[in-house]
Amino acid sequence: MTNFRKIIAAALALASITAVTACDSELPAGGSSAAGTDAPPATTAATTKATMNEEDAEKVATIDIGAEKLDNPTVKFLSSWDLNPAEGQPVSVALEMFQTQYGGNIELVSCTWDERFTKLATLISSDDSPDMFSAADMDIFPKGVLSGMFDPLDDYVEFDSELWAPMSAVNDQFSFNGRHYVGAVNTDSQCVMFYNKNTIADNSLEDPVELLKEGNWTWDTFWDMMDKFCDRDQEKFATDGWWFEGAISLTTGYPYIGMSDGKIVHNLDNPNLEKAQDFMLEMKKNDFPFPKSEYSWQVIPSNIASGKTLFYPVGTYALYPYNNIIQDFGAMEDVMFVPLPRCPEADEYYLPAIVEGFALCKGAKNPEGVGAYLNCAMASRDSEAAKEIGKRQAFEEYGWTQEQWDMLELVRDMTNEHPVIEMYNAVNEKVAGYINNPMKEGYNSGASWTQTKEQIRAAVQAELDEANKTLSSL
């Protein structure tokens, strides 16, 4: 699908950044934003602050970061979704800390997802900049440096402090000339494999959770499952959704576009990416993927519940019932997920990663407030109090099982250990266009990657050369 539209910063109290997001529905490339409206963007502010129940609030109060009240309490957040929870949804630990310890509040400057950058440019040019912008769509860096729409955070966030040490390696990936353009407080898996446990049992397949525990959840065992399950005549297919192609590629440890030695580079000729493309091509030849082209390019997540589709690759945000996705997979107690299978040729278990964090808008009027909010999010990242609150919310309010909770924690730990960050959406629209659809062609239409990469390599390199020239001049 076009860009990382379904990335949700809602790790809730689990990762302590957000409580609710209004994400776009899953769309094929070129689809329109479900969050888009014809109404003009508006600045909104809640008349009352969202509150947390007394017991949880007391736990949050024990997370002490030496906060001082802000001179300017309001942080303006430009987004298609709100950090303030919707009615009936819980407050995140980070927001509770920000409100109670800093006296701060988040004010949404609303826009559609598609117009985020054009709206930001307009506000900057009119000297009415918002303060904060989500980095969860993975299109801030290096675009933010190239476009001049974001300022470095280093004057407001102590990236070399003990508080920020757990994320130093990740935040350094979003730095240029020693200046950090994203405040990432956590990573999350960009994609996991959801399935219905009844389908596994009914087809006498090995449980992917058990394979993972045994260290045997790999492309090879995944292939065996697909081979046993898939049957075109019975309309039984292995995978559906819009996420698989890019996600399985990243398990090789290499993004299509990344940073190396301060330069933007492509990995189109990397032999491991070639193997990923060959794997997907063989899937297509064996009729494993759900044939979206035969269904007007529509996905059918309810086929997971009915036993027609084996896996549905999507982000972990699908776990949250208010996103209206997991309901299509079956009863909550029947739904499970695992990370992407490990690439046998990779030297580590790499997983596709997104970051949970924010950027500082150019000309922000309250950069101190942005730094304060980020410190709250980082402080609550590994807090036992935050984990207790998150677990209670997961069980009581979302109906998760212990197995789902344990797997989410495991997947996040695995992703944090060896995250792979894709940047083809984060250079410019041309680079995104050159790679987004072509890298899916083997899986969707049976095209050879050898031919595909030859068709796009020169154009991609030309764009990267120009981008690197701009970087070197800064």
C-alpha positions in Angstrom: 0.0 0.0 0.0 1.1 3.6 -0.5 3.4 4.7 2.3 3.1 3.4 5.8 -0.5 4.5 6.2 -1.5 2.1 8.8 1.3 2.8 11.2 -0.3 3.5 14.6 1.6 5.1 17.4 -0.9 3.5 19.8 1.1 1.3 22.0 -1.0 2.8 24.8 0.5 2.4 28.2 2.4 -0.6 26.9 4.9 1.7 25.2 3.5 4.8 26.9 3.2 7.2 23.9 -0.3 7.3 22.7 -3.8 6.2 23.6 -5.7 6.4 20.3 -5.0 7.1 16.7 -7.3 7.5 13.8 -5.6 5.4 11.2 -6.5 5.0 7.5 -8.1 1.8 6.5 -5.9 -0.6 4.6 -5.7 0.4 1.0 -3.8 -0.6 -2.2 -1.3 1.7 -3.7 -3.0 4.8 -4.9 -6.0 4.4 -2.6 -7.5 7.4 -0.9 -7.2 8.1 2.8 -10.1 6.8 4.9 -9.3 9.6 7.3 -9.5 12.2 4.7 -12.4 14.6 4.6 -13.4 17.7 2.6 -13.5 19.8 5.7 -10.6 22.2 6.1 -8.1 21.4 8.8 -8.9 23.0 12.1 -7.1 23.5 15.4 -9.0 21.9 18.2 -8.5 21.9 21.9 -10.2 19.8 24.5 -12.0 21.8 27.1 -11.1 19.3 29.9 -8.0 17.1 30.3 -8.4 13.4 29.9 -8.0 11.7 33.3 -6.8 8.4 34.6 -8.4 6.3 37.3 -7.1 7.1 40.8 -5.2 3.8 41.3 -3.3 4.1 38.0 -2.7 7.8 38.5 -1.0 7.0 41.9 1.3 4.5 40.1 2.2 7.1 37.4 3.0 9.6 40.1 5.8 7.3 41.3 7.7 7.8 38.0 9.8 10.8 38.9 11.9 12.6 36.3 12.4 15.8 38.1 9.8 17.7 36.0 9.2 21.4 36.4 6.0 23.1 35.3 6.2 24.5 31.8 6.0 28.2 31.1 4.0 27.3 28.0 1.9 24.3 28.8 0.4 23.7 25.3 2.0 21.6 22.7 0.4 21.8 19.3 0.4 18.4 17.5 -0.2 18.4 13.7 -1.8 15.0 12.9 -4.8 13.1 11.5 -5.1 11.5 14.9 -5.2 12.7 18.5 -2.9 11.9 21.4 -5.8 12.7 23.6 -8.0 9.6 24.0 -11.4 9.3 22.6 -14.3 9.1 25.0 -14.2 5.9 26.9 -10.6 5.1 26.0 -7.8 5.1 28.6 -5.2 7.8 29.0 -1.6 6.8 28.2 1.0 6.9 30.9 3.0 9.5 28.9 0.1 11.8 28.6 -0.8 11.4 32.3 2.8 12.3 33.3 2.8 15.3 30.9 -0.4 16.6 32.3 0.3 16.1 36.0 4.1 16.6 36.3 4.6 19.3 33.7 1.2 20.8 33.7 1.1 20.3 30.0 -1.6 19.6 27.5 -1.7 18.4 23.9 -3.7 20.5 21.4 -4.5 18.7 18.1 -4.0 20.7 14.9 -6.2 18.4 12.7 -5.5 17.5 9.1 -6.0 14.5 6.9 -3.2 12.0 6.6 -2.5 12.9 2.9 -2.1 16.6 3.6 0.2 16.4 6.6 3.2 17.8 4.9 1.4 20.4 2.7 -0.4 21.6 5.8 2.9 21.8 7.7 4.6 23.7 5.0 1.7 26.2 4.9 1.8 26.7 8.6 5.5 27.2 8.7 5.4 29.8 5.9 2.7 31.7 7.7 4.7 31.7 11.0 2.1 29.6 12.7 4.1 26.4 13.1 2.7 23.5 15.1 5.2 22.1 17.6 5.2 18.3 17.1 4.8 15.8 14.3 4.5 12.0 14.4 7.5 10.0 13.2 5.5 6.7 13.2 4.8 6.8 9.4 8.6 6.4 8.8 8.8 9.4 6.4 10.4 12.0 8.5 14.1 11.3 8.0 16.0 12.1 5.8 13.0 13.9 4.3 12.9 16.2 7.3 16.5 17.4 6.8 16.1 17.7 3.0 12.9 19.7 3.2 13.9 21.9 6.0 10.5 21.4 7.7 11.9 20.0 11.0 14.5 21.2 13.5 16.9 19.0 15.4 15.8 18.1 18.9 19.2 18.1 20.7 18.7 21.5 22.5 15.6 20.1 24.2 16.3 16.4 24.6 19.5 15.0 26.2 20.0 12.0 23.8 23.3 11.1 25.6 21.6 10.9 29.0 20.9 7.8 31.0 17.1 8.3 30.4 17.6 8.1 26.6 20.4 5.5 26.5 18.1 2.5 25.7 17.2 4.1 22.4 20.5 5.6 21.5 21.3 3.2 18.6 17.9 3.7 17.1 17.9 7.5 17.4 21.4 7.7 15.9 19.8 6.3 12.7 17.8 9.5 12.5 20.7 11.9 13.0 22.8 13.9 10.6 26.0 15.8 11.4 25.4 14.8 15.0 21.9 16.3 15.3 18.9 14.2 15.9 15.7 14.8 13.9 13.5 12.2 15.5 12.9 11.5 19.2 12.2 7.8 19.1 11.2 6.3 22.4 10.6 2.8 21.2 10.4 0.5 18.2 7.5 -1.7 17.3 7.2 -4.4 14.7 5.9 -2.9 11.5 4.2 -6.2 10.7 3.3 -9.5 12.4 1.4 -12.6 11.1 -2.1 -12.9 12.5 -3.9 -16.2 12.3 -6.8 -18.2 13.7 -5.8 -21.0 16.0 -8.7 -23.1 14.8 -7.5 -23.0 11.2 -4.1 -24.3 12.4 -5.7 -27.2 14.3 -8.3 -28.1 11.7 -5.6 -28.5 9.1 -3.2 -30.4 11.3 -0.5 -27.7 10.9 2.2 -27.0 13.4 1.5 -24.1 15.7 3.7 -21.1 14.7 4.0 -20.2 18.4 5.6 -23.5 19.1 7.8 -23.3 16.1 9.0 -19.9 17.3 9.7 -21.3 20.8 11.7 -24.1 19.2 13.7 -21.6 17.1 12.3 -23.1 14.0 9.9 -20.4 12.7 11.7 -19.7 9.4 10.9 -19.2 5.8 11.2 -22.9 5.3 8.7 -24.0 7.9 6.4 -21.1 6.8 6.7 -22.6 3.2 5.8 -26.1 4.5 2.6 -24.7 6.1 1.6 -22.8 3.0 2.2 -25.9 0.8 0.0 -28.1 3.0 -2.8 -25.6 3.4 -3.2 -23.8 0.0 -5.7 -25.1 -2.5 -7.0 -22.8 -5.3 -10.0 -25.1 -6.0 -11.1 -24.7 -2.4 -10.2 -21.0 -2.4 -7.7 -21.6 0.4 -4.8 -19.1 0.3 -1.8 -18.4 2.5 -1.6 -14.6 2.9 -3.8 -11.6 2.4 -3.4 -7.9 3.3 -1.1 -5.1 2.1 2.0 -5.6 4.2 3.7 -8.9 3.4 6.0 -7.9 0.5 8.0 -5.2 2.3 7.9 -7.0 5.6 9.3 -10.3 4.5 12.1 -8.5 2.6 13.3 -6.7 5.8 13.8 -10.0 7.6 16.9 -10.3 5.5 18.4 -7.4 7.5 18.4 -5.0 4.6 16.0 -2.2 3.6 15.5 -1.2 0.0 16.6 2.3 1.0 18.7 3.1 4.1 21.5 5.2 5.5 25.2 4.2 5.4 28.1 6.4 6.5 25.9 9.5 6.4 24.6 8.9 2.9 21.3 7.5 1.5 21.9 4.3 -0.3 19.9 1.6 -2.1 20.2 -2.1 -1.6 18.5 -3.2 -4.8 21.3 -5.5 -5.8 21.7 -7.1 -2.4 21.7 -10.9 -2.8 19.6 -11.4 0.3 16.9 -9.0 -1.0 17.1 -11.0 -4.2 16.4 -14.2 -2.2 13.4 -12.5 -0.6 12.1 -11.6 -4.0 12.6 -15.1 -5.3 10.8 -16.5 -2.3 7.8 -14.3 -3.1 7.9 -15.1 -6.8 7.8 -18.8 -5.9 4.8 -18.1 -3.7 3.0 -16.5 -6.6 4.0 -19.4 -9.0 2.4 -21.8 -6.4 -0.8 -19.8 -6.1 -0.2 -19.1 -2.4 -1.1 -15.4 -2.1 -4.8 -14.4 -2.0 -5.4 -13.1 -5.5 -6.4 -9.5 -4.8 -6.4 -8.7 -8.5 -9.3 -11.0 -9.0 -11.3 -9.3 -6.3 -11.0 -5.6 -7.5 -7.9 -5.3 -5.3 -9.9 -5.8 -2.1 -8.6 -7.6 0.9 -10.9 -10.0 2.9 -9.6 -10.2 6.5 -12.8 -12.2 7.5 -11.3 -15.1 5.6 -9.0 -15.6 8.6 -12.1 -16.3 10.8 -13.7 -18.6 8.2 -10.5 -20.6 7.6 -10.0 -19.6 4.0 -6.8 -17.7 4.6 -4.0 -18.9 6.8 -2.1 -15.6 7.7 -3.0 -11.9 7.6 0.2 -9.8 7.9 -0.5 -6.5 9.6 0.8 -4.3 12.4 0.3 -5.1 16.0 -2.2 -2.2 16.2 -4.8 -4.7 14.9 -4.9 -6.1 18.4 -6.8 -3.1 19.6 -10.5 -3.6 19.1 -11.3 0.0 18.4 -9.3 -0.3 15.1 -12.0 -2.7 13.9 -9.6 -5.3 12.5 -9.2 -8.1 14.9 -12.9 -8.7 14.9 -12.6 -10.1 11.4 -10.0 -12.7 12.5 -12.4 -14.5 14.8 -13.2 -14.6 18.5 -10.5 -12.9 20.6 -9.5 -16.1 22.3 -9.0 -17.8 18.9 -6.8 -15.1 17.4 -3.0 -15.3 17.7 0.1 -13.9 16.0 3.8 -14.4 15.6 6.6 -12.3 14.1 7.6 -12.6 10.5 9.5 -15.9 9.9 13.3 -15.7 10.2 15.3 -15.5 7.0 17.5 -18.6 7.0 20.4 -16.8 5.3 20.4 -13.8 7.7 23.0 -13.7 10.5 20.4 -12.6 13.0 16.6 -12.6 13.5 15.8 -9.3 11.9 12.3 -7.8 12.0 10.7 -4.9 10.2 10.6 -1.9 12.6 8.7 1.3 13.0 9.6 3.9 15.6 7.3 5.4 18.2 8.3 9.0 18.5 8.0 12.5 17.3 9.8 15.3 15.4 10.1 19.0 16.2 8.5 21.2 13.6 10.4 24.1 12.0 9.6 27.3 13.9 7.8 25.6 16.7 6.7 28.0 19.4 7.0 25.5 22.2 10.1 23.2 21.6 10.6 22.9 25.4 7.1 21.4 25.6 7.9 18.8 22.9 11.1 17.8 24.8 9.1 17.5 28.0 6.5 15.2 26.4 9.2 13.1 24.9 10.9 12.7 28.2 7.6 11.5 29.7 7.2 9.0 26.9 10.8 7.8 27.4 10.5 7.6 31.2 7.4 5.5 31.0 8.9 3.2 28.4 10.4 0.6 30.8 8.5 1.6 33.9 7.0 -1.3 35.8 4.1 1.0 36.8 3.4 1.6 33.1 3.6 -2.1 32.3 1.1 -2.9 35.1 -1.3 -0.3 33.8 -0.9 -1.5 30.2 -1.5 -5.1 31.1 -4.6 -4.3 33.1 -6.0 -2.2 30.2 -5.1 -5.0 27.7 -7.0 -7.6 29.7 -9.9 -5.6 31.1 -10.6 -3.2 28.4 -9.5 -5.0 25.2 -10.1 -8.6 26.2 -6.6 -9.9 25.3 -5.4 -13.3 26.4 -2.2 -13.9 28.4 -0.8 -15.6 25.3 -1.4 -12.5 23.2 0.2 -10.2 25.9 3.2 -12.4 26.2 3.7 -12.6 22.4 3.4 -8.8 22.0 6.1 -8.3 24.6 8.3 -10.9 22.9 7.9 -9.4 19.5 8.7 -6.0 20.8 11.8 -7.3 22.5 12.9 -9.1 19.3 12.3 -6.0 17.2 14.2 -3.8 19.6 17.2 -6.2 19.4 17.5 -6.3 15.6 15.3 -3.6 14.0 15.4 -3.0 10.3 14.1 0.4 9.3 12.9 1.0 5.7 13.4 4.5 4.3 12.1 4.4 0.7 9.1 6.5 1.8 11.3 9.0 3.6 13.4 10.5 0.8 10.9 11.9 -1.7 7.8 10.9 -3.6 9.7 9.8 -6.6 11.9 7.3 -4.7 8.8 6.0 -3.0 7.0 5.6 -6.3 10.0 3.9 -7.9 10.1 1.2 -5.2 6.7 0.8 -3.6 4.9 -1.0 -6.3 7.8 -2.6 -8.2 9.0 -4.5 -5.2 5.6 -6.1 -4.9 5.4 -7.3 -8.4 6.9 -10.7 -7.9 4.4 -11.5 -5.2 1.4 -10.0 -7.0 2.0 -10.7 -10.6 4.9 -13.0 -10.9 7.4 -10.5 -12.3 11.1 -11.2 -12.1 13.0 -9.0 -9.6 16.1 -9.2 -11.9 14.1 -7.4 -14.6 12.3 -5.1 -12.2 15.4 -3.7 -10.5 17.0 -3.1 -13.8 14.1 -0.9 -14.8 14.2 1.2 -11.6 17.9 1.2 -10.5 19.1 4.2 -12.6 16.2 6.4 -11.7 16.5 5.5 -8.0 20.2 6.2 -8.0 19.7 9.6 -9.7 17.3 10.6 -7.0 19.6 9.5 -4.2 22.6 11.3 -5.8 20.6 14.5 -5.8 19.4 14.0 -2.2 22.9 13.2 -1.0 24.2 16.3 -2.8 21.6 18.4 -0.8 22.7 16.7 2.4 26.3 17.4 1.8 25.6 21.1 1.3 23.9 21.5 4.7 
